[in-house]
Amino acid sequence: MGLNILPKGGINFKTSTGAGNFKAKLNKLTHYQGGEFGMLRNNREAINKAISKRAGIIRMKGGLDRMQRKSALSEIIKSDKSLTKQDKYKVKELLDHYARGRKEDASSPEPVKPAVNRELDETKVTGRRPNFAHEADPNFFRQTAPINRGAAVSDAMKYQKMQRLGSGETARKLQEDAYARLQKSSGNLGPGGRRGSSLGPLKLNK
């Protein structure tokens, strides 16, 4: 149980009467001897007296400035000689709760953040996830294989044609293909080295 149980400064601040008044809340705050402010249970009267004296300022100004809090602490110490050094630190902490312009205590619950779209949030970090649904197609890898499909089909047709030829015809066909590649790579040079000359028809041994 922390200082947030005490009433806030402002026009609705009450010291000893009305719901949620300072005196009742201070009694609750210091009720348990083993609590954080339980050590001040014997000093309630002096604290109540100092706060009641400044209740008008707390209502009108919303709290006490530094000098007003220092003055209140001095009065409490003079009024109650039983205060120990540790008690004085706790009284000062209690008075700081009524510091003018004080921000909300860090221990107060954080505001609930709006729900985020977890899917969109992840894409900001990892990028949009690729869709692998197309891999369910059994022909996917066959269709996307890194080969020239046109060349593969052409080679397959040539292979089937070779199989239909006899052994002699196959050798003759291979020689013709090799000669055609030679003609193309040499620029169709004749025996004399002149471009345009023909080597003549290829004679194959049968």
FIMAR-358926 format. One line per field, with one value per residue: x, y negated, z negated of N, C-alpha, C in turn. Coordinates in steps of 0.1 Angstrom, whole numbers, plus 5000, padded with zeros to 4 digits. Layout:
BEGIN
neast (X|...)
nnorth (Y|...)
nup (Z|...)
caeast (X|...)
canorth (Y|...)
caup (Z|...)
ceast (X|...)
cnorth (Y|...)
cup (Z|...)
# end
This chain:
BEGIN
neast (5009|5008|5016|4997|4972|4964|4944|4942|4956|4937|4904|4886|4899|4899|4903|4895|4868|4841|4840|4868|4887|4917|4927|4915|4925|4952|4953|4947|4969|4990|4984|4993|5019|5042|5041|5050|5048|5042|5057|5050|5027|5024|5028|5007|4990|5006|5012|4987|4978|4996|4991|4963|4964|4974|4955|4938|4955|4963|4939|4933|4956|4964|4985|5016|5043|5080|5091|5069|5064|5088|5085|5062|5073|5092|5075|5062|5083|5091|5067|5064|5085|5092|5100|5121|5152|5148|5120|5116|5125|5105|5082|5089|5088|5060|5050|5060|5043|5023|5034|5034|5023|5032|5041|5023|5027|5053|5047|5021|4995|5003|4989|4966|4977|4967|4955|4977|4981|4993|5003|5008|5027|5049|5057|5069|5094|5105|5099|5075|5062|5071|5049|5043|5024|5021|5039|5026|5017|5024|5039|5054|5083|5093|5084|5098|5124|5159|5165|5167|5138|5129|5152|5156|5135|5139|5164|5155|5138|5156|5171|5153|5149|5174|5175|5157|5171|5195|5226|5246|5234|5232|5259|5265|5248|5258|5284|5276|5264|5286|5303|5287|5287|5314|5317|5301|5315|5339|5334|5328|5351|5372|5395|5416|5417|5400|5371|5339|5345|5339|5340|5332|5311|5305|5321|5313|5324|5312)
nnorth (5012|4979|4944|4935|4940|4919|4889|4868|4836|4806|4791|4808|4818|4830|4828|4839|4847|4862|4884|4903|4887|4870|4877|4902|4917|4915|4929|4955|4959|4960|4981|5008|5021|5032|5023|5001|4974|4978|4971|4946|4946|4937|4910|4897|4876|4852|4850|4848|4824|4805|4808|4801|4775|4764|4770|4754|4742|4765|4772|4749|4744|4768|4782|4781|4757|4759|4745|4744|4770|4776|4760|4773|4798|4790|4781|4804|4820|4804|4806|4833|4851|4876|4886|4904|4905|4920|4919|4892|4890|4905|4889|4866|4877|4883|4856|4847|4859|4842|4822|4792|4793|4819|4848|4878|4906|4930|4956|4959|4976|4984|4969|4988|5002|5000|5028|5044|5051|5081|5095|5075|5061|5078|5079|5055|5058|5082|5081|5087|5119|5145|5163|5196|5213|5221|5241|5265|5275|5303|5301|5279|5276|5289|5272|5249|5255|5248|5248|5247|5251|5253|5260|5284|5300|5300|5314|5339|5347|5350|5371|5392|5394|5403|5427|5442|5444|5465|5480|5473|5451|5434|5428|5415|5393|5379|5372|5354|5334|5325|5315|5294|5277|5270|5256|5234|5222|5216|5196|5204|5208|5214|5238|5222|5202|5182|5163|5175|5196|5230|5261|5281|5310|5332|5363|5393|5422|5453)
nup (5000|5010|5012|5030|5020|5005|5005|5035|5042|5047|5055|5043|5020|4987|4952|4926|4927|4946|4974|4981|4968|4957|4931|4925|4946|4940|4916|4925|4942|4924|4908|4906|4888|4898|4924|4952|4944|4918|4895|4889|4875|4849|4851|4863|4854|4854|4880|4892|4882|4893|4921|4921|4914|4938|4956|4972|4990|5004|5016|5032|5047|5055|5044|5024|5024|5025|5003|4986|4980|4967|4945|4933|4926|4907|4887|4879|4869|4847|4833|4827|4808|4809|4833|4854|4872|4895|4896|4902|4928|4940|4935|4949|4975|4976|4975|4999|5016|5019|5035|5054|5087|5091|5108|5119|5097|5103|5098|5103|5122|5156|5185|5205|5234|5268|5286|5309|5344|5347|5369|5389|5374|5372|5399|5402|5391|5401|5427|5454|5453|5476|5498|5498|5508|5535|5538|5533|5557|5576|5600|5597|5591|5614|5634|5629|5631|5635|5664|5700|5714|5740|5754|5742|5750|5777|5778|5768|5789|5809|5799|5799|5826|5834|5822|5838|5862|5879|5869|5888|5901|5880|5874|5897|5896|5873|5883|5904|5888|5874|5895|5904|5882|5883|5907|5901|5880|5891|5909|5935|5951|5979|5994|6002|5984|5990|5983|5988|6004|6011|5995|6008|6014|5987|5984|5973|5957|5963)
caeast (5000|5017|5011|4986|4960|4961|4936|4950|4954|4927|4893|4879|4907|4893|4912|4890|4854|4838|4845|4882|4895|4932|4929|4911|4935|4965|4952|4948|4983|5000|4977|5001|5032|5052|5040|5061|5047|5037|5065|5044|5014|5024|5030|4996|4985|5014|5011|4973|4978|5004|4983|4951|4968|4976|4945|4933|4965|4963|4927|4933|4968|4967|4996|5025|5056|5091|5092|5057|5066|5099|5079|5054|5082|5098|5065|5060|5095|5090|5055|5065|5099|5095|5103|5135|5158|5141|5107|5117|5125|5091|5073|5093|5082|5046|5047|5063|5031|5015|5042|5026|5027|5038|5036|5018|5037|5057|5041|5007|4994|5004|4977|4965|4980|4958|4960|4983|4979|5006|5008|5014|5038|5060|5062|5078|5107|5111|5094|5064|5065|5067|5038|5048|5013|5023|5047|5018|5016|5034|5047|5061|5097|5095|5082|5107|5138|5168|5170|5160|5128|5128|5163|5155|5125|5146|5173|5148|5133|5168|5175|5143|5152|5186|5171|5150|5181|5204|5240|5253|5228|5235|5272|5265|5242|5268|5294|5270|5263|5300|5307|5279|5292|5327|5314|5296|5325|5350|5329|5327|5364|5376|5409|5426|5416|5391|5357|5329|5348|5332|5348|5326|5302|5312|5320|5313|5328|5301)
canorth (5000|4967|4930|4932|4942|4906|4881|4859|4822|4800|4785|4818|4823|4829|4832|4848|4850|4865|4897|4903|4875|4872|4883|4916|4924|4916|4940|4967|4960|4964|4991|5020|5017|5037|5017|4991|4962|4982|4965|4933|4947|4929|4896|4893|4863|4841|4849|4843|4810|4797|4808|4794|4760|4760|4776|4744|4741|4777|4771|4739|4745|4782|4787|4772|4755|4765|4739|4748|4784|4776|4754|4783|4808|4784|4781|4818|4824|4797|4810|4847|4853|4891|4889|4908|4900|4927|4913|4879|4893|4909|4877|4858|4884|4881|4843|4846|4864|4830|4812|4786|4797|4832|4858|4890|4915|4940|4969|4960|4985|4978|4970|5000|4999|5006|5040|5042|5062|5088|5099|5064|5057|5087|5076|5043|5062|5093|5080|5095|5133|5151|5173|5209|5221|5226|5253|5276|5280|5313|5297|5266|5276|5293|5261|5238|5260|5239|5253|5242|5261|5254|5268|5298|5307|5302|5325|5351|5351|5355|5384|5402|5396|5411|5441|5448|5447|5476|5476|5466|5438|5426|5423|5405|5381|5372|5366|5342|5323|5319|5307|5282|5268|5265|5246|5222|5215|5211|5186|5210|5205|5225|5243|5212|5192|5171|5164|5178|5208|5241|5272|5292|5319|5341|5377|5401|5436|5462)
caup (5000|5012|5010|5039|5013|5000|5015|5043|5040|5056|5049|5035|5009|4974|4942|4916|4929|4959|4979|4986|4963|4955|4918|4926|4955|4933|4906|4933|4947|4913|4899|4903|4882|4907|4937|4956|4936|4905|4885|4886|4868|4836|4855|4871|4849|4858|4895|4895|4878|4903|4933|4919|4915|4952|4965|4981|5001|5012|5024|5042|5056|5060|5036|5017|5030|5017|4990|4977|4975|4957|4932|4927|4920|4895|4876|4875|4861|4834|4826|4822|4805|4810|4847|4856|4885|4906|4896|4908|4943|4945|4934|4961|4987|4976|4979|5014|5024|5022|5041|5064|5100|5090|5118|5113|5092|5113|5094|5108|5133|5169|5194|5213|5248|5277|5292|5322|5353|5346|5382|5395|5366|5375|5412|5401|5386|5409|5441|5457|5455|5489|5499|5503|5511|5548|5539|5532|5570|5579|5611|5595|5593|5628|5642|5626|5631|5642|5677|5712|5717|5754|5758|5737|5759|5790|5776|5767|5802|5817|5794|5803|5840|5835|5819|5850|5872|5877|5864|5899|5903|5868|5875|5908|5891|5864|5892|5910|5879|5870|5906|5904|5872|5887|5917|5894|5871|5900|5918|5948|5958|5988|5992|6004|5974|5994|5978|5998|6011|6006|5993|6016|6006|5978|5988|5961|5959|5960)
ceast (5009|5009|4999|4972|4955|4953|4945|4946|4944|4915|4885|4887|4900|4903|4907|4875|4852|4845|4859|4890|4909|4934|4926|4921|4948|4965|4953|4962|4992|4994|4986|5015|5044|5051|5051|5060|5041|5044|5059|5031|5013|5026|5018|4991|4992|5013|4997|4972|4985|4997|4970|4953|4970|4966|4939|4942|4965|4950|4928|4945|4971|4978|5004|5038|5067|5092|5080|5059|5077|5093|5070|5062|5088|5088|5062|5071|5094|5078|5057|5080|5102|5100|5118|5140|5151|5126|5106|5117|5112|5081|5076|5087|5067|5043|5050|5052|5022|5023|5034|5032|5033|5032|5031|5029|5040|5051|5027|5006|4995|4991|4977|4968|4970|4964|4966|4980|4992|5012|5015|5027|5050|5066|5071|5092|5113|5107|5083|5068|5062|5056|5043|5037|5015|5031|5039|5015|5027|5043|5055|5076|5101|5094|5092|5121|5147|5174|5162|5151|5127|5140|5162|5146|5132|5156|5166|5143|5145|5172|5166|5146|5164|5183|5165|5160|5189|5217|5247|5247|5231|5249|5273|5259|5251|5279|5288|5268|5276|5305|5300|5284|5306|5326|5310|5306|5336|5346|5329|5339|5367|5390|5419|5426|5407|5377|5347|5332|5341|5341|5343|5318|5310|5309|5322|5316|5316|5306)
cnorth (4988|4954|4927|4934|4928|4898|4871|4845|4816|4796|4795|4824|4820|4834|4842|4852|4854|4878|4895|4891|4880|4880|4898|4923|4925|4928|4954|4970|4965|4974|5002|5016|5021|5032|5006|4979|4965|4976|4951|4934|4939|4914|4890|4879|4851|4839|4843|4828|4801|4797|4800|4779|4755|4765|4766|4742|4753|4777|4761|4740|4759|4789|4777|4770|4760|4758|4742|4762|4784|4770|4765|4794|4802|4784|4795|4823|4817|4802|4824|4850|4868|4895|4893|4903|4907|4922|4900|4880|4897|4898|4868|4864|4882|4866|4840|4851|4852|4818|4806|4789|4811|4841|4870|4899|4926|4953|4970|4969|4978|4979|4982|4996|5006|5018|5038|5054|5070|5092|5087|5059|5065|5083|5064|5047|5072|5091|5089|5109|5138|5161|5185|5218|5228|5239|5266|5282|5290|5309|5285|5267|5281|5281|5250|5243|5251|5244|5246|5253|5264|5263|5283|5306|5310|5314|5339|5357|5357|5369|5395|5405|5405|5426|5449|5451|5459|5471|5469|5452|5429|5420|5412|5392|5373|5365|5353|5330|5317|5311|5294|5272|5262|5254|5233|5214|5210|5200|5191|5206|5217|5229|5232|5201|5181|5174|5166|5191|5220|5253|5284|5301|5329|5355|5385|5416|5445|5476)
cup (5000|5009|5019|5032|5007|5010|5022|5039|5050|5048|5040|5023|4996|4964|4932|4917|4943|4963|4984|4980|4959|4942|4919|4935|4948|4923|4913|4938|4937|4904|4896|4899|4892|4921|4940|4948|4922|4893|4881|4879|4855|4839|4863|4867|4854|4873|4899|4893|4888|4916|4932|4920|4929|4961|4975|4993|5010|5021|5035|5052|5061|5052|5029|5024|5021|5004|4980|4972|4965|4944|4925|4920|4907|4884|4871|4866|4847|4826|4820|4821|4807|4824|4848|4869|4897|4907|4904|4924|4948|4945|4946|4974|4987|4980|4994|5022|5027|5028|5053|5078|5101|5101|5111|5109|5102|5110|5098|5120|5147|5177|5203|5228|5257|5283|5306|5331|5354|5360|5389|5388|5370|5389|5412|5398|5397|5424|5443|5460|5469|5488|5505|5507|5525|5549|5537|5546|5573|5590|5609|5598|5607|5637|5640|5625|5639|5654|5688|5717|5732|5759|5754|5745|5772|5789|5775|5780|5811|5812|5799|5818|5842|5832|5830|5861|5869|5872|5875|5901|5892|5869|5886|5904|5882|5872|5899|5900|5875|5882|5907|5894|5875|5897|5911|5887|5880|5909|5933|5957|5967|5986|5993|5994|5978|5988|5989|6005|6004|6005|6002|6007|5998|5982|5976|5965|5955|5957)
# end
